[in-house]
Amino acid sequence: MSPLLSGLNPEQLAAVTLPPVHALILAGAGSGKTRVLTTRIAWLLSTNEVTPQGLLAVTFTNKAAKEMTARLSAMLPVNTRGMWIGTFHGLCNRLLRAHYRDANLPQLFQILDSGDQLAAIKRLLKSLNVDDEKFPPRDLQHFINAQKEQGLRAAAVEAWDDYTRKRVELYAAYEAQCQKEGVLDFAELLLRSYELLARNEALRRHYQERFRYILVDEFQDTNVLQYKWLKLLTGPQATLFCVGDDDQSIYAFRGAEVGNMRDFEREYQVANVIRLEQNYRSHGNILDAANAIIKNNAKRLGKNLWTEAGAGEPIRVFEAASDGEEARWIVDEVKALVKDGHSRAEIALLYRSNAQSRILEHALFSAGIPYRVYGGLRFFERQEIKHALAYLRLIANSDDDTAFVRVVNFPTRGIGARTLENLQDAAKAAGSSQFAAIAQIAGKGGASLTAFAAMIAAMKDMAHLPLPELVDHVVDISGLREHYRNDKEGQDRLANLDELVNAASNFVAEEGRVGEGDEQTGELRGDLASFLAHAALEAGEHQAGEGDDALQLMTVHSAKGLEFNVVFISGLEEGLFPHENAILEADGVEEERRLMYVAVTRARQRLYLSLAQTRMLHGQTRYNLPSRFFAEIPAELLKWLTPRASPRGYAFEPAPSAYRAPSRCAPAERGGGLHVGQTVEHAKFGVGVIVNAEGGATDARVQVNFGAAGMKWLALAVAKLTPL
């Protein structure tokens, strides 16, 4: 047997040595996908099935492409520099550089990254005198890219209302601006390349005859246009070798179309579907849990992961009374793991949403445990948080020029660069802060600055309020919440702003700063300055450097492709994971289940799952039901570290003793002895938790969180709620 093939399992061997036919390789997590793909290329070259110039391999990241070429160079004495191995965008760029005249492009066309594209759109809106409040630049950027990823030019986009028609006009104007300036955004690289091949038959035939073998990595992440591009390049004598895992398709929000895998199987009449199911990463209990979760998805091609590594340890589950307790438990467990010899760098803490990292970071900071936020910024370093803190800093000290410059025109309020230059000059001449020099600026710019100063003064008038209320009001009055609400990609930022309110609540509780400010004098509360100092300290310390032994924090999306000896998955509650937005969408729960499958399969040796019965949201306590994923995992795989009641439906009944949040009204006045925090059952909506109550003896009603069925207000005189 060829040395290239040694060590391959039967399925891997079958995939690597396939004859020249279309093939779909369903590669489960940890099944050696990259090895199979690289060895397939090496096998084709070593057996002279194809020359290096006759092969095209496409993947999604530069890192993956570099790893592929490095492995290939180690396997064969082949020069990979001339080979067409790269990302979709990289290969399209190469094609367009070679045929720039046919693509109607200047020879030295430039590529706009996401930030450059946004700046170009802002410039366009300004030149056309378009209100960027009505047509937010980032929203328009998202719209334009979404059309391009569907293969649609402005002329082909259907508009059913005036607003969409205007966006289509702006898309057309943006296209004209880019063409005039000789620049291409990322989405344009692919669309322009596709159009070039589609209309130029001679060029298309040339590449179809050249590339006899086309190999695709992470096929489940392709969008509509990427798949169409691949089909254009695949000539009558060429074969497509697509490797992917439909169970790990988690990027629908970026346009990924998991249905491409089924379409490929049908359109190319793929007879060779090979399943790589042997896992080389995780112990058996972890894989059994992942298999049990994902089998609940109806729209999947199907496979079952297994391992020769043995069952391993049971999956540990911790149910905390609160999110703070959950974070403290994780810290204690991490300390114990490190004491037992585990490296912090091999321990990952995963969460569904970025906003969840704040309370976890705080617990780690307080315990002195070094950590890194992988693929993102730490909580107090995030743009929207720094904006909100800048407003708070101006309340505490309006002479803070750094805070002033950051937010004086964010969100935009018509204060231009020339006005700010004049203000800086006036401040320098007077030897004062910029805020103090506002009165010296006349005209329209001066009026806008005066309005900003009045807004800060209004915020200062609220400084006597409890800190969480003050933070909440500032986020609203500043326009930050409205700004991000109008941003199609602003949901994470809104969640982070809500979490800042929670951070203020927790800070007050932990520091014991409960005294009120003086409403008559407007005297500032001492806890505002202390909270700002706390935020600065947490932003400035404990972020471990590259190569340091540090705990790894990340969202589940960021964790894809990574693996760790120990994995914690936190916040496993209905509405959080699976996320409440997904529960309301078609196929949303299936995507969340794939996300959970990815999270579980990151663990090699030990897996922890945790949840909290109560969690702070927007400064208020939220009562949660356990995630449905717990009911999908066989009970014998789970080792509960806290007592729990037996499962009922998809949710577990939480321990009643954990719910100690005070009701806003006396339980006796709310009928039948029901109280906030109590678990109840409804004939239609199922099991839920009472989270609020109002009304008197004759008109009492309660608000119940029924998990997947949502929040419901029920009149006690009519609704039949059974206490559990």
N, C-alpha and C positions, 0 to 999 in steps of 0.2 A: 504493500500500500504506500502511496505517496506520503512523504513526511508532512505535507500540508494537511492531510486528512486524519492524521493520528490524533487520538483524544476526542474526536467528535462522537456524539451519541448517534444512534440510528437516524433520528429525525433530522439532526443537523447535517449528517452525511448525505441524506437524501436531498436536502435543500441545496447543498453546495454542488452536488454533482448532477443536478437536473439537466436533461437535454435542452436544446434551444426551444423552449415553449414558455408561454405566459405562465406565471406562477404567483400565488399569494401565500406568503409565509406569515402565519399568525404566531407572533413571537411574544409569549407571555413575559411578565416582569421577571428579570433575573435569569432568563433562559439562554443567554449568550447571543443575543441579536447582533451585536456589532461584530462578534467573531464570525458568525455565519455570513454576514454581508461582505466582510473583508476577505474571508477565505473563498467565497464564491468568485470574487474578482480575481484573486490570485490563481484559483483553479482554471478559470477561463483563459488567463494569460499563459499559464504554464503548459497547458495542453494545446496551445495555439488555436483555440477556438476563436479568438479575437485578438487584434493588435491593440496596444494601448490607445491608439487614436480612434478605435472603433467602439469605444465603451464610454458611457456617460453614467455617472453616479451622482445622485442629488440627495441632499439632506437639509436640515433646517437651521443648523447653527454652524458658525465657523469653527467652533470648538470640535464638533462632531466630524466635520470635514477634515480638520487637521489630524485628529486621532485616526481617521480612516487611512489617510495617506502615510502617516507614520507607521502604522501596523503593516501596511502593504510594503513599504520600503524594507521593513525588517524581515518580511517573508520571501521577497523576490529581489533580484538585482535589476530593478526597473526604475527608470526615471519618471517619477510621478508629476514632475512640474508641468509637463505638457499635456497631462491627462485632464479630461473634463470631469473633475471631481469637485463639488462645491455646493453652496446653498442655491436655492432657486434664484435669489436676487443676484448672487455672484455670477452664476452662469448666464443669466439674462444680460447682465452688464457686459460680460465677455462677448456675447453674441452681438449686442448693439455696437460695441466698440469696433468690431470687425466689419460691420455693415452699416455704419452710421449714415452713409448717403442714402441707402435704400430705406432707412428708418426715418429719413427727413430730420436728421440731427446734425449739429455741428460736431466736428471731430473731437473737440475737447469739452463735450457736454459735462456738466457738473451734476452731482447727486445731492439732493436735499435730504438730510436726516429729519426725524420727526419735529425737532425744534425749529429747524430752518423752514420746514413746510408751514408750520404754524405762523412763523414770522412773515412768510410770504402772503399767507391768507389775510393776516392783519393789515398788511400794507395794501392789499387789494381792496379790502373793505373801506379803508381810509380814502383811497383814491377815488372810489365810487360814491363816497359820502353815505355809506350804508351804516345804519345804527347797529353797533356790535352788541348792544343789549338784546335787540330783537333777533339778531343772527350771530350768536356767540361764535367766535373764531374756532374754538376747539370742537364745537358741535358741527360746524361746517366742515372741518377737517375730517371728522369721523364720517360724515355723510359722503364726502367725495371719495374717500378711501373705500368705503363699503360698496359704492357703485363700481369702482374700478376692479375690486376683487370679484365682482360678479361679471366682469367683462363688458361693462356698460359705459359708453361715452355719454356726454350730456345730452346729445340729440336722441339717444335711445331710452332715456329715463322717462317713465310715465309719471306725470304729475296730475294729481286729482284735486288739488286745492291751490289757492293763491300762494300760500306759504311755501309749499313744495316747488311750485313753479319758479318762485324767486330763488330758491336754493339751486335749482337746476340752472338758472341764468348765471348765478355766481360760479357754479361749477364750470360752465362754458367760459366765463371770463377768466377764471383761474387757469384753465387749459391754455387759453390764448396768451396769458401773461407768461406762463412757463415756456411755451414754445418760442415766444419773442426773446426770452432771456437765455434760452438754451439750457434749461435745467429740468431734471427729472426727480420726482419723489420716488419712494420705494415701490409703491403700488404701480406707478407708471412704468417702472423698469419691466415688470412682468407683462403688463397690458401692452406696452409698445412692442415687446419681443413677440408676444402672441400674434398681434396684428401683422407684424412683419412676415412671420411664417405663414399666416393664413392667406395673405394676398399675393405673396411672391412664390408662385408654384415652383420655379426653378430652384430657388434657395431652399424651399421646404424639401424638395426631392433630394437635394444634395445632402442635407443633414439626415434625412430618413435613411438614405443609403449608407451614410457614414456610420451612424450609431446603430450597430446590430444588437447590442445589449444595453438596455436601460435599466438601471437599478435604483430603487427609491427607498430611502430610509424614513421611518416615522410616517408611513403613508396615511395613518389615521388623522394626521394633523393637516392634510392638504385641504385647501379651499376649492371653490368651484373653478376659478381661473387656473390654478396650478394644475388641476387634473386635466383641464382642456389643453393646456400647454404641453403636458406630457403626451396626450393622445395625438397632438399634431406632429410631434417628433417621432412617434412610433410608426415606422413604415411597414409595408406588407411583410418584409423579411425580418423585421426586428422583434425582439421579445422584451416584455416588461416583467421585471422581477421586483415585486412590491413587498416590503417588509413592514409590518405594523401590528398594532394591538388595539382592536376596537374597544376593549375594556379600559384602555388608558387614554381615550379621546376626551380631553378635558378643556379644550380651547374653543368651544362653540362661540364664546363671546368675542373671539378674534376672527371668526369666520370659518373655522375648521368645520369640515363637513364629513362626519363619520360615515354617512351614506355612500361616500366615494368607494369604500371597500366593497360594498354589495354591488354597486354599479359596475365596478371593474370586473368582479367575478361574473356578472351577467353579460356585460357587453363584449368581453373577450372570451367568453365561454371557457373560463379557467377550470381545467380539469385537475390541476395540481394545487390543492390547498393543503399545505403542510403545517401542522400544529406543533410548535415548540413548547412543550408543557413541562419538561423537567427543569426545575428551578435550582440554581446553584447559589442562591443568596440566603434564603430564609429557612427557618425550622418549620416542621410540619404543621404545628398548631397555628402558626401565623398564616400559612398558606391555606389551611382549611377554613379559617375565618374569612380570608379574602374571597375564596371560592364561594362560600355560603352567602356572602353579601352580594356578589356580582351576579349570581345565578337568578336573582330576582328581577334583573333587567330583561325585558322581552325582546328588545331589538339588538341582539348580539349574534355573532357567528359561532361562538361557543368553544370553550376549551376548559381544561381543569388542571391547575398547577399541582405538581407533586415534587417530592425531594427524597433523596437517599440519606439526608442528614439526620433523620430521626424527628420525633415529635417536639422535643425541646420543652421549654417551660410553658406553663399556662399563661394566658393573657391576663394581666392584672388590671382591675377596674377599681377606680376610686370615685365615690359620689360625695361631693362636698356640700356643705350647707350654703356656701357662698362662693363667688368667684375669687374673693380674697383668700379664703381657706384653700381653694383648689390650687392657687398659685403658691401658697406657703407649703402645701404638701409636695408639690413638684420640686420645690427648692430642697426640702428635706430629703426627698428620694434621690435627687442628684448628688447631694452631699454624701449619702450612704453609698451610692454607686462609685463615686470617686474614691472613697475610703476603701472600697473593695477592689480597687485597681483599675477601674474603667477610665479611659481617657475622656476628658470633657469633649474633645473634638469628635468623638465617636458617639456622642449623645445628641439627638435632635429633638427639639420641641416644636411641634407642628400645630398650626391653628388655621381655621377656615378663612378668617378675615383679618386684615392688617390691624384693625382697631384693637383686637384682642391682645396684641403684644404689649400694650401699655402696662397693664396690671402685672403681667409676667415679668416685664423688664424691671418694674419697681421692686418686685420681690427679690429678683436676682441682684439688683443694685444694693438693696438693703442688706443682703446676705454676703455681699462682697464676692459674688461668683462672676468671673469674667465670661462674657458672651459676645457673639457676633450675630447681627441680623443679616441673614444671607439673602441676596437679591433685592434688598430694599434698605430704607433708612430706619434708624431707630425712631421711636415715637416722637420725642421732642425735637428731632431734626427734620421732620416732615414739613413740607412747604406750608400747608394750611395751618399747622400748629404754630409755626414760627410767625405767621401772619397774625393769628389770634393773640399770641403772647406779645407781639409788638404793640397791639392796641392796649393791652393791659399795662404794658410798660409806660405808655403815654399817659395813662390814668395816674400811675404812680409818680411819673416825672415827665412832664411835657417837654422838657429840655433835652430829652434823649434823642439826639439827631439820627442815630442809627435806626431806632424804631420808627421815627418819623419818615425817613426816606423810604423805608420798606413798604409802608402802607398808605402814604399820603395819596397815592393814586391807584390803590388796589383795595377793593375792586375799582375799576376805572371810573373816574368822576370828572373827566374833562380837564385835568391839570397837565398841561403839556410840558415838554422838556425846557422850552424857553422860559416859561413861568418859573420853573424850579431853579433854573440858572440865575434868574433875577433874584429869587428868594435867597439863594446861597450868597450872592454878592451883597445883598442888603444885610444879611446876618453877619457876614464877615466885617462889613463896614461898621456895624453897630456893636460888634463884639458880643453878640447874643446868639442864642439858639435859633434855628430856623423857625420853630413854632412861634417864638417871641417876635420874630420879624414879619410875621404875616400881615400885620396892620400896615406895613409900608408898601405893599404891593397893590397896585390899582388895576382897573380894567376887569375883563371877564375872568382872567386867571386869578386876580385878587379876590373876586367874588366867590370862586370855587374854593379857594384856600380858606376864606372866612367861613364858608359853610362847613368845611372839614373841621375847623377849630371849634365851631359851635357843636358839632357832633361829639367831639372829644369832651367838651364841657358838659354835655348832657350825660355822657358816660361817667364823668367824675361825680355828678350829682347822685349817681347810683352807688357810689363807693361804700356807702354805709350798709348795703345789702349783704346778706350772707354770701360768702365767696362763690359757691356753686351758682347761685342766682345771678350774681354779677357776671360771671363768665358766660352764662347762657345768654343774658341780655346783650353783652358785648358782641358775641358771635352773630346775633340777630341784627342789632342796630348798625354794625359795621358793614353789613351787606354780604359778609362771607358766606353765610348759609344759603342765601338766595343765589349768590354767584355760582356756588358749586352745585346747587340744585338744578340750575339751568345747563350744567355741563353733563353731556351724555356719559362721560367717564368719571363723574364726580362722586359716585356713590361711596367709594372707599374714603374719600376725603370728608364727606359728610359724616360718615361713621366715626372717623377720627376726631372730628370736632365734637361730636356727642361724647366721645370717650374723654375729651379734655374736661368736660363738665363733670364726668365721673371722677376724673383725677382730682379735681378740686374738692369734690365731696369726700373722697378717701383721705385727702390731705388734711382737711378739717377734722375728720374723725380721728385720724392717727395722731395729729399734733394737739388735739384737744382745744383748738382755737374756735370757741363757740360764742365769744362775746360779740356784741353788735357795735357797729360804728355809730357816730353821732349824726343823726339825720338833720339836725338843725345847723350844725357847723360844717357838715360835709366832711368831717374828719375821716381820713382813710383808715380802713381796717388794717391792723398789723399783719393779718394773715395774707393779704395781697402781696406785700413785699416778700414775705417769707415763702409764699408759693412760687413767686418768680425766681427767687434764689434757688429753691428746690428744683425747678425745671431746668435752670442753667446748669446746676451741678449734675443732674442726671443726664443731661445732653453732653456734658463734657468729660465724663468719666466712664470707666469700665467697658468701653468698646474695645475689645481685644484687637491687637494688631495681626497682620498677616502671619500665619505660621504659629501663632500662640495657641496653647491648649485651652480652647474656649468652647463653651456650650454653643450649639448651633440653633438659632431661632429662625423660623421661616413659615410662610404660608404653604399650604399643601401644593398649590400651583407651582411655587418656586422649588419644591422638593422633587418634582418629577425628574427622573434620571439619576437621582442620588440614592445612596444607601448608607445606613448607620447600624452599629451594633445594637444600640438602644434607641427606641423611638417613643416619645410621648405624643399622643393626639389629644388635645384639650378641647373643652367646650362642646362636647357631644350632646347637644340639646336640640330638640325640635325648634326650628326657626333660626338656629345658628348653624348647625350642621346636621341635616340638610338646611340650607339657607332659606329663609322665609320667601324671598323673591322667587327662588327656583320652584318651591312647592306650588306656586300659582301659575307656573308656565307649563306649556305642553312639553313633555319630555324633560322637564327641568329636574325632576327627582332622579331620572336615569343618569343624567350628567353628574348630579351630586353623588350618586352611588358609585360612579366611575371614579370620582374624586376620592371617595373613601377607600376604594380599592387601591388606588395609587398610594394613599397615605399608609395603609396597612402594610403594603408590600415594600415599603422603604426599610423595614426592620429586618435585621439579620437574626438576632438572638433573643431579644426581649422587647415586648410591646406593652405599653401602658395606655389605657383609655381612661379619660376623666371627664366629669361633668359637674355642674353646679346647680343646686336646686333654685338658687336665687342669683341674679346677675344684675349689675347696675346698667341701666340704659337711659341715656339722656337725663342723668341725675336722679332717675327713679328706679326703685327695685322692681325687677321683672321676675315673675315666677315661671319656671320652665319645666317642661316634660322631657324625660330622657329621649335621646334620639331613637328613631325607629331602627337604626342599625344594630342596636343591642339585641332586639328581638330576632334579627336575621342571623345572628351568630349562635351556633349551638351552645347551649348552656354549659356543657362539659368542657368547653375550651376556655371558659372565663373563670377567673379566680377573683371574687369580689372582696376587696379589702375593707369594705364597709357593709353593714347589714342592709338588706333591701327586702322589700316585699316581692311576691311572685309577679311575673309579667301578666299584664292585662292588655290585649291587643299588641300594638307595637311599643307601648310605653310601659315603663316600670313605675309602680306606685312609690313615690318618694316617702321617706320617713317623716311622719307628721311633726315629730319633735324638732325638726330642722327649721320649720316655718315659725318664726317669732316676730315677723314684721307686724307692727301695730296697724290695726284697721283704722280707717278714717272715721269710723263710727262704731258705736257699741254693738257687739254681736247680738245681744239680746233684742236689739231694735230691728234686726235685719231678718227676722223670721226663721223659725225652726232651728235656732242655734248654729246656723252656718256662719263661718268666719273666714276672713282673708287668710289665704295660705292653705285652706282645706282642699283635699282631693275629693272630687265628686264625679258621679257618672250620669250622663244624659242619654235617653233612649236613642236619639238621632245622632248626636255629635260625639258620643263616646266618653272617654275619661278625660277630665280636665282639672285645672287648679283655679280656685277663686283668687282673683288678683285685685278686685276692687268691689266696693259696695256703696250704695247710696239710697236715699229715700227714707220714709218713715215706716210705721207699722203697717200701713195700708197700701203703700206704693213702693215697697222695697224692691230693689233689683240688684243683681250682682253681675260683675264682668268676669267671664271665665275664659282661661286660655286652654283651648282644646287641641293645641298642637297643630296637626295638619288641617283640621277644620277651622282654625283661626280663632280670633278673639270674638266672643259673643256676649252681648248684654241680654240678660234674661230676667223677666219679671217673676218674682217668687210666687206671686198669686196664680200664675199660669204654668210656669215651667216646673217639671218634676225632676228635681236633682236628688240623687241618692248619695248620702255621705259614704265614703269608703274608709 
